[in-house]
Amino acid sequence: MLTSQTLATLERALHGEMVLTVYLTGAARDPAERYRWQRELEPRLRDIAHALDDKAPEERAAFDACVDTLHAEIANHSGPLGNPSWVAMVTKNGVQHTATLPIVMDAVVTWQEGPDTVPYLRALRQQVPVLLVMADSRHGEIARVSNGHLDVLDQLEAEVEVELGMHMGDAPKPGFHAGTRGTAVTDAAQRSLRDASDHMLRDLAARVAKLTQPEDWVVLGGNAHLLPRLGTMLPAALATRTGIASSLDMAATPAERTRAATTTARQLRSAWEVERVNAVENEAASRSRGVVGPVDTHQALERAQVADLIVSDRFVQEHPEHARAMMRSAFAQGARVIEVEGEAQARLEPHGGVAAALRFTLEVPAT
C-alpha cells in the first residue's frame, strides 16, 4: 500500500494519461460474498465501454487494452481478492499499481485522465503508521506498528561498567572501613548505571531519527520517568509527531503495545490536524499564508500557491467531483493533501470544509 507521499508521486507520474482505476471489495466472511467483486466489476466495465462507443476509436482501443490487462492481473489471484479491499490502476503501458486496502471500500471503477486517488486517500486515513519506542534504564526497543501488526526493528541494552575495589572477594586490607567503602562503590555503581542509561537513550534517539519515515507518528512507552528525557533527545522536527503512552510499560504484550500505540497515534494526529487548521485560519485572518473556503482555495490552487490542501471528510463525501479536482490540482503542484475528521472537521465547517496553507502570498497593488 502506498503512503500519501508516494500516492502523490504516482498521481503526478500518470498526469495526462488515461487510467482505469478499480476499487473492489475483497475477501468476505460469508462464502457467498467471496466473489462479490466479479458482480461489481463487470457491469461497470460494460457501462464505461458503452459510453465510449461515441468516442474516438483510439480511446476505446486503449480502454479495451486496459481491461484485458486488468483481467490478466486478476487472474493471478487464485482465490478472492485482497482483504478487505483491493485497488488497481492500469494504463495502456500496463499495471501501474495494485494493493490490498485496510478498509471495506465501495466498488469504484473509473476511466479518466490520471488515477482516481480520492478513495485511496480515505483508505490511507485508516492507516496510522507508528514508530513505537519502548525504554527503561537498561533496555530500549524500536518497533513499527502498522495495520494491526508490530514488527521489532531494533533492540538496545545499556552497557554498565562498574569498577569494583581490588579487595572484593578477598580479606579486607588494614584500615578498610566497610560502610564508607561500600557507600563509595554503591555511588559508583549508580553513576555508572546513569551514564549507561543516558548513553543508551541517546543511541536510541539517534536510531529513531534514522528509522522514522515522513508520515510516522512516534509513540514512547516504558519507564514513565525516563520518557520525557528521551523525548528531548529526539529531533525537534518530531516534536509535534511524538507522544507518550503513559499506561504502556515494559511488561506489556505485543497486542497491548499495538493497541496503545495506535490509540496514542490517532490522538496525536487529531491534535495535529486541529493545530494545522487553527494555524491556517490565523494566517487567512491576517491575509498571510493561508486561505479558507472553496473559492479562495480554488484560486490559490490555480496560482500554484498551495503547500497544504486541507479538506474535511464531509466535503469529500458531499462534493466528490469538486474534491477530486482540487486534490488532483494539489498533487500536480506538489502540495500535501490532508483530509480531516472530528474536531478539525468541525473547525472547517464554517469555511465550507476547505482551506489551504500557502507557499507564498501575492502582492496586492495599492488602490
C-alpha positions as a Python dict, from the first residue, in 0.01 Angstrom:
ca = {
    (1, 'M'): (0, 0, 0),
    (2, 'L'): (124, 348, -87),
    (3, 'T'): (174, 637, 152),
    (4, 'S'): (21, 978, 81),
    (5, 'Q'): (364, 1090, -45),
    (6, 'T'): (409, 802, -287),
    (7, 'L'): (45, 829, -393),
    (8, 'A'): (109, 1193, -484),
    (9, 'T'): (416, 1084, -680),
    (10, 'L'): (208, 829, -871),
    (11, 'E'): (-60, 1089, -939),
    (12, 'R'): (196, 1325, -1090),
    (13, 'A'): (360, 1044, -1291),
    (14, 'L'): (28, 950, -1451),
    (15, 'H'): (-92, 1306, -1505),
    (16, 'G'): (-245, 1339, -1851),
    (17, 'E'): (-263, 963, -1912),
    (18, 'M'): (-590, 775, -1936),
    (19, 'V'): (-611, 546, -1633),
    (20, 'L'): (-850, 264, -1549),
    (21, 'T'): (-885, 276, -1169),
    (22, 'V'): (-1068, -2, -986),
    (23, 'Y'): (-1158, -35, -618),
    (24, 'L'): (-1327, -362, -522),
    (25, 'T'): (-1444, -538, -207),
    (26, 'G'): (-1214, -832, -147),
    (27, 'A'): (-1248, -1131, 86),
    (28, 'A'): (-1561, -1169, 295),
    (29, 'R'): (-1661, -1395, 582),
    (30, 'D'): (-1975, -1505, 403),
    (31, 'P'): (-1864, -1761, 140),
    (32, 'A'): (-2144, -1645, -86),
    (33, 'E'): (-1989, -1297, -90),
    (34, 'R'): (-1629, -1402, -154),
    (35, 'Y'): (-1661, -1330, -527),
    (36, 'R'): (-1886, -1029, -495),
    (37, 'W'): (-1620, -825, -675),
    (38, 'Q'): (-1700, -1005, -1000),
    (39, 'R'): (-2063, -892, -983),
    (40, 'E'): (-1949, -537, -909),
    (41, 'L'): (-1673, -509, -1167),
    (42, 'E'): (-1807, -643, -1494),
    (43, 'P'): (-2128, -432, -1522),
    (44, 'R'): (-1927, -117, -1454),
    (45, 'L'): (-1673, -205, -1720),
    (46, 'R'): (-1954, -265, -1970),
    (47, 'D'): (-2111, 72, -1883),
    (48, 'I'): (-1784, 254, -1949),
    (49, 'A'): (-1731, 63, -2274),
    (50, 'H'): (-2082, 156, -2389),
    (51, 'A'): (-2019, 524, -2306),
    (52, 'L'): (-1704, 511, -2520),
    (53, 'D'): (-1890, 397, -2832),
    (54, 'D'): (-1924, 758, -2941),
    (55, 'K'): (-1565, 848, -2855),
    (56, 'A'): (-1257, 829, -3074),
    (57, 'P'): (-1169, 471, -3169),
    (58, 'E'): (-822, 520, -3019),
    (59, 'E'): (-966, 582, -2675),
    (60, 'R'): (-1194, 279, -2695),
    (61, 'A'): (-898, 65, -2804),
    (62, 'A'): (-689, 197, -2513),
    (63, 'F'): (-970, 119, -2269),
    (64, 'D'): (-1014, -234, -2406),
    (65, 'A'): (-639, -293, -2371),
    (66, 'C'): (-654, -177, -2007),
    (67, 'V'): (-948, -410, -1938),
    (68, 'D'): (-753, -704, -2080),
    (69, 'T'): (-455, -613, -1861),
    (70, 'L'): (-683, -584, -1557),
    (71, 'H'): (-838, -927, -1621),
    (72, 'A'): (-490, -1077, -1658),
    (73, 'E'): (-385, -922, -1328),
    (74, 'I'): (-694, -1053, -1150),
    (75, 'A'): (-631, -1398, -1296),
    (76, 'N'): (-307, -1406, -1097),
    (77, 'H'): (-518, -1430, -779),
    (78, 'S'): (-600, -1793, -711),
    (79, 'G'): (-881, -1702, -470),
    (80, 'P'): (-1063, -1390, -354),
    (81, 'L'): (-900, -1052, -391),
    (82, 'G'): (-726, -868, -108),
    (83, 'N'): (-889, -844, 232),
    (84, 'P'): (-1088, -634, 290),
    (85, 'S'): (-1048, -438, -36),
    (86, 'W'): (-831, -419, -344),
    (87, 'V'): (-722, -143, -581),
    (88, 'A'): (-566, -146, -927),
    (89, 'M'): (-452, 137, -1155),
    (90, 'V'): (-392, 41, -1517),
    (91, 'T'): (-278, 233, -1825),
    (92, 'K'): (-201, 132, -2182),
    (93, 'N'): (153, 67, -2058),
    (94, 'G'): (38, -193, -1805),
    (95, 'V'): (-45, -219, -1435),
    (96, 'Q'): (87, 86, -1254),
    (97, 'H'): (-19, -12, -903),
    (98, 'T'): (-214, -275, -713),
    (99, 'A'): (-261, -310, -338),
    (100, 'T'): (-474, -455, -62),
    (101, 'L'): (-651, -179, 131),
    (102, 'P'): (-724, -192, 506),
    (103, 'I'): (-1093, -95, 495),
    (104, 'V'): (-1403, -218, 313),
    (105, 'M'): (-1443, 1, 5),
    (106, 'D'): (-1746, 61, -211),
    (107, 'A'): (-1688, -57, -565),
    (108, 'V'): (-1549, 222, -784),
    (109, 'V'): (-1448, 185, -1149),
    (110, 'T'): (-1332, 496, -1336),
    (111, 'W'): (-1177, 574, -1673),
    (112, 'Q'): (-1025, 920, -1671),
    (113, 'E'): (-712, 1126, -1712),
    (114, 'G'): (-497, 1040, -1413),
    (115, 'P'): (-580, 788, -1139),
    (116, 'D'): (-879, 825, -910),
    (117, 'T'): (-697, 878, -580),
    (118, 'V'): (-979, 1012, -361),
    (119, 'P'): (-1093, 670, -231),
    (120, 'Y'): (-727, 577, -175),
    (121, 'L'): (-675, 881, 46),
    (122, 'R'): (-975, 781, 256),
    (123, 'A'): (-825, 435, 298),
    (124, 'L'): (-490, 586, 393),
    (125, 'R'): (-658, 774, 675),
    (126, 'Q'): (-733, 442, 842),
    (127, 'Q'): (-363, 363, 834),
    (128, 'V'): (-178, 517, 1129),
    (129, 'P'): (191, 433, 1081),
    (130, 'V'): (359, 432, 1421),
    (131, 'L'): (717, 403, 1536),
    (132, 'L'): (684, 263, 1889),
    (133, 'V'): (982, 329, 2116),
    (134, 'M'): (998, 138, 2446),
    (135, 'A'): (1263, 222, 2705),
    (136, 'D'): (1363, 179, 3067),
    (137, 'S'): (1703, 236, 3232),
    (138, 'R'): (1853, -84, 3089),
    (139, 'H'): (1665, -167, 2769),
    (140, 'G'): (1544, 4, 2454),
    (141, 'E'): (1334, -125, 2165),
    (142, 'I'): (1205, 27, 1841),
    (143, 'A'): (911, -135, 1661),
    (144, 'R'): (691, -41, 1369),
    (145, 'V'): (316, -70, 1416),
    (146, 'S'): (107, -74, 1101),
    (147, 'N'): (-230, -219, 1012),
    (148, 'G'): (-257, -405, 1343),
    (149, 'H'): (88, -564, 1328),
    (150, 'L'): (402, -499, 1536),
    (151, 'D'): (747, -561, 1390),
    (152, 'V'): (1055, -512, 1609),
    (153, 'L'): (1321, -315, 1420),
    (154, 'D'): (1595, -268, 1678),
    (155, 'Q'): (1686, -350, 2038),
    (156, 'L'): (1947, -196, 2268),
    (157, 'E'): (2096, -283, 2605),
    (158, 'A'): (2266, -40, 2841),
    (159, 'E'): (2629, -144, 2894),
    (160, 'V'): (2705, -93, 3262),
    (161, 'E'): (3066, -99, 3374),
    (162, 'V'): (3136, -86, 3747),
    (163, 'E'): (3498, -95, 3867),
    (164, 'L'): (3499, -278, 4199),
    (165, 'G'): (3775, -248, 4461),
    (166, 'M'): (4060, -497, 4436),
    (167, 'H'): (3977, -634, 4780),
    (168, 'M'): (3635, -762, 4680),
    (169, 'G'): (3622, -1132, 4745),
    (170, 'D'): (3947, -1113, 4948),
    (171, 'A'): (4011, -1030, 5308),
    (172, 'P'): (3979, -655, 5378),
    (173, 'K'): (4303, -462, 5379),
    (174, 'P'): (4415, -291, 5701),
    (175, 'G'): (4228, 34, 5757),
    (176, 'F'): (3935, -61, 5534),
    (177, 'H'): (3601, 65, 5666),
    (178, 'A'): (3315, -143, 5522),
    (179, 'G'): (3048, 124, 5546),
    (180, 'T'): (3246, 401, 5381),
    (181, 'R'): (3390, 184, 5107),
    (182, 'G'): (3054, 19, 5048),
    (183, 'T'): (2888, 356, 5006),
    (184, 'A'): (3153, 465, 4756),
    (185, 'V'): (3111, 150, 4550),
    (186, 'T'): (2733, 189, 4555),
    (187, 'D'): (2762, 552, 4441),
    (188, 'A'): (2998, 447, 4163),
    (189, 'A'): (2757, 176, 4054),
    (190, 'Q'): (2467, 422, 4045),
    (191, 'R'): (2671, 674, 3844),
    (192, 'S'): (2775, 403, 3603),
    (193, 'L'): (2413, 293, 3563),
    (194, 'R'): (2300, 651, 3498),
    (195, 'D'): (2578, 706, 3247),
    (196, 'A'): (2498, 380, 3069),
    (197, 'S'): (2127, 467, 3068),
    (198, 'D'): (2191, 813, 2922),
    (199, 'H'): (2420, 667, 2655),
    (200, 'M'): (2160, 406, 2565),
    (201, 'L'): (1883, 671, 2544),
    (202, 'R'): (2096, 893, 2319),
    (203, 'D'): (2175, 596, 2098),
    (204, 'L'): (1805, 504, 2094),
    (205, 'A'): (1707, 859, 1995),
    (206, 'A'): (1964, 859, 1714),
    (207, 'R'): (1828, 532, 1577),
    (208, 'V'): (1470, 664, 1599),
    (209, 'A'): (1575, 966, 1392),
    (210, 'K'): (1713, 733, 1122),
    (211, 'L'): (1417, 495, 1120),
    (212, 'T'): (1133, 748, 1128),
    (213, 'Q'): (956, 789, 797),
    (214, 'P'): (788, 1117, 696),
    (215, 'E'): (437, 1002, 786),
    (216, 'D'): (521, 818, 1108),
    (217, 'W'): (382, 911, 1448),
    (218, 'V'): (630, 838, 1726),
    (219, 'V'): (492, 688, 2047),
    (220, 'L'): (706, 645, 2361),
    (221, 'G'): (637, 381, 2625),
    (222, 'G'): (816, 214, 2916),
    (223, 'N'): (959, 384, 3224),
    (224, 'A'): (744, 696, 3269),
    (225, 'H'): (1026, 882, 3448),
    (226, 'L'): (1270, 839, 3158),
    (227, 'L'): (1038, 909, 2866),
    (228, 'P'): (1030, 1292, 2889),
    (229, 'R'): (1413, 1289, 2881),
    (230, 'L'): (1409, 1059, 2580),
    (231, 'G'): (1163, 1294, 2410),
    (232, 'T'): (1405, 1587, 2447),
    (233, 'M'): (1674, 1384, 2272),
    (234, 'L'): (1466, 1336, 1957),
    (235, 'P'): (1499, 1579, 1664),
    (236, 'A'): (1295, 1899, 1705),
    (237, 'A'): (1117, 1820, 1379),
    (238, 'L'): (948, 1523, 1551),
    (239, 'A'): (813, 1725, 1843),
    (240, 'T'): (460, 1763, 1703),
    (241, 'R'): (452, 1398, 1595),
    (242, 'T'): (566, 1243, 1923),
    (243, 'G'): (359, 1145, 2224),
    (244, 'I'): (384, 933, 2539),
    (245, 'A'): (160, 633, 2608),
    (246, 'S'): (168, 676, 2985),
    (247, 'S'): (-3, 344, 3061),
    (248, 'L'): (231, 139, 2843),
    (249, 'D'): (508, -27, 3044),
    (250, 'M'): (782, -273, 2951),
    (251, 'A'): (573, -569, 3064),
    (252, 'A'): (305, -502, 2801),
    (253, 'T'): (238, -778, 2549),
    (254, 'P'): (278, -715, 2175),
    (255, 'A'): (-101, -694, 2141),
    (256, 'E'): (-120, -438, 2423),
    (257, 'R'): (163, -239, 2270),
    (258, 'T'): (-7, -239, 1930),
    (259, 'R'): (-338, -114, 2070),
    (260, 'A'): (-183, 154, 2290),
    (261, 'A'): (49, 278, 2015),
    (262, 'T'): (-232, 304, 1761),
    (263, 'T'): (-466, 481, 2004),
    (264, 'T'): (-199, 731, 2106),
    (265, 'A'): (-103, 795, 1744),
    (266, 'R'): (-464, 865, 1647),
    (267, 'Q'): (-487, 1115, 1931),
    (268, 'L'): (-164, 1279, 1817),
    (269, 'R'): (-287, 1303, 1461),
    (270, 'S'): (-622, 1454, 1566),
    (271, 'A'): (-449, 1716, 1781),
    (272, 'W'): (-205, 1796, 1499),
    (273, 'E'): (-490, 1838, 1250),
    (274, 'V'): (-670, 2082, 1482),
    (275, 'E'): (-349, 2282, 1524),
    (276, 'R'): (-295, 2283, 1146),
    (277, 'V'): (-646, 2413, 1079),
    (278, 'N'): (-608, 2677, 1351),
    (279, 'A'): (-277, 2791, 1204),
    (280, 'V'): (-427, 2825, 854),
    (281, 'E'): (-727, 3016, 995),
    (282, 'N'): (-492, 3260, 1167),
    (283, 'E'): (-286, 3302, 851),
    (284, 'A'): (-602, 3365, 649),
    (285, 'A'): (-730, 3619, 902),
    (286, 'S'): (-404, 3813, 873),
    (287, 'R'): (-411, 3781, 492),
    (288, 'S'): (-82, 3597, 504),
    (289, 'R'): (0, 3238, 404),
    (290, 'G'): (-344, 3087, 439),
    (291, 'V'): (-687, 3088, 276),
    (292, 'V'): (-1020, 2935, 377),
    (293, 'G'): (-1329, 2845, 179),
    (294, 'P'): (-1374, 2680, -162),
    (295, 'V'): (-1348, 3000, -369),
    (296, 'D'): (-1022, 3132, -226),
    (297, 'T'): (-873, 2783, -208),
    (298, 'H'): (-960, 2719, -572),
    (299, 'Q'): (-792, 3044, -673),
    (300, 'A'): (-482, 2955, -474),
    (301, 'L'): (-468, 2616, -647),
    (302, 'E'): (-494, 2787, -987),
    (303, 'R'): (-197, 3006, -893),
    (304, 'A'): (3, 2702, -771),
    (305, 'Q'): (39, 2867, -429),
    (306, 'V'): (-74, 2573, -217),
    (307, 'A'): (157, 2388, 23),
    (308, 'D'): (-117, 2200, 215),
    (309, 'L'): (-471, 2142, 92),
    (310, 'I'): (-700, 2066, 387),
    (311, 'V'): (-1041, 1915, 317),
    (312, 'S'): (-1299, 1774, 555),
    (313, 'D'): (-1428, 1422, 516),
    (314, 'R'): (-1779, 1566, 486),
    (315, 'F'): (-1675, 1790, 197),
    (316, 'V'): (-1527, 1491, 13),
    (317, 'Q'): (-1847, 1291, 68),
    (318, 'E'): (-2084, 1569, -35),
    (319, 'H'): (-1881, 1716, -323),
    (320, 'P'): (-1677, 1425, -463),
    (321, 'E'): (-1611, 1575, -807),
    (322, 'H'): (-1510, 1913, -667),
    (323, 'A'): (-1289, 1743, -407),
    (324, 'R'): (-1130, 1521, -673),
    (325, 'A'): (-1046, 1820, -893),
    (326, 'M'): (-894, 2012, -603),
    (327, 'M'): (-690, 1715, -486),
    (328, 'R'): (-556, 1646, -834),
    (329, 'S'): (-456, 2011, -871),
    (330, 'A'): (-283, 1997, -533),
    (331, 'F'): (-94, 1680, -623),
    (332, 'A'): (12, 1829, -958),
    (333, 'Q'): (184, 2120, -782),
    (334, 'G'): (348, 1900, -519),
    (335, 'A'): (116, 2002, -236),
    (336, 'R'): (22, 1779, 55),
    (337, 'V'): (-345, 1677, 87),
    (338, 'I'): (-481, 1647, 441),
    (339, 'E'): (-828, 1500, 488),
    (340, 'V'): (-962, 1567, 838),
    (341, 'E'): (-1240, 1442, 1062),
    (342, 'G'): (-1361, 1509, 1416),
    (343, 'E'): (-1273, 1841, 1580),
    (344, 'A'): (-1063, 1960, 1286),
    (345, 'Q'): (-1356, 1897, 1053),
    (346, 'A'): (-1583, 2096, 1285),
    (347, 'R'): (-1336, 2387, 1269),
    (348, 'L'): (-1350, 2376, 888),
    (349, 'E'): (-1729, 2364, 860),
    (350, 'P'): (-1782, 2744, 881),
    (351, 'H'): (-1541, 2772, 586),
    (352, 'G'): (-1718, 2520, 365),
    (353, 'G'): (-1491, 2233, 464),
    (354, 'V'): (-1186, 2355, 269),
    (355, 'A'): (-870, 2553, 348),
    (356, 'A'): (-512, 2576, 231),
    (357, 'A'): (-172, 2671, 364),
    (358, 'L'): (19, 2870, 104),
    (359, 'R'): (379, 2860, -13),
    (360, 'F'): (375, 3234, -79),
    (361, 'T'): (141, 3530, -92),
    (362, 'L'): (77, 3761, -384),
    (363, 'E'): (136, 4131, -361),
    (364, 'V'): (-189, 4321, -399),
    (365, 'P'): (-133, 4662, -562),
    (366, 'A'): (-247, 4959, -354),
    (367, 'T'): (-555, 5139, -485),
}
